[in-house]
């Protein structure tokens, strides 16, 4: 399986999440691409890649909850969650939760930026 995770390295929430996923990906099964890096080659518009979580699994582009599920399947500890998300009902529930999160994401980003500045 080939898995590429497209993430926004300019977002403090994304940086933290990707740092955790890198630690959990002990087999190195995932290639992480920071779309905020001007040198990164992106398969889609960078704005779209920053707006929603995207993963390329075996050449197929996924976004939102389906993308998270694909990433989870590549990490042994999270694999059961990723497999459960193959159920259509579970995936719809996860997508609904993800869309709700996106509403609050700008506020959470501002909080995370303040925390980062305070720690420096």
Secondary structure, 3 states (H helix, E strand, C coil): CCEEEEECCCCHHHHHHHHHHHHHCCCCCEEEEECCCCCCCCCCCHHHHHHCCEEEECCEEEECHHHHHHHHHCCCCCHHHHHHCCCHHHHHHHHHHHHHHHHHHHHHHHHHHHHHHHHC
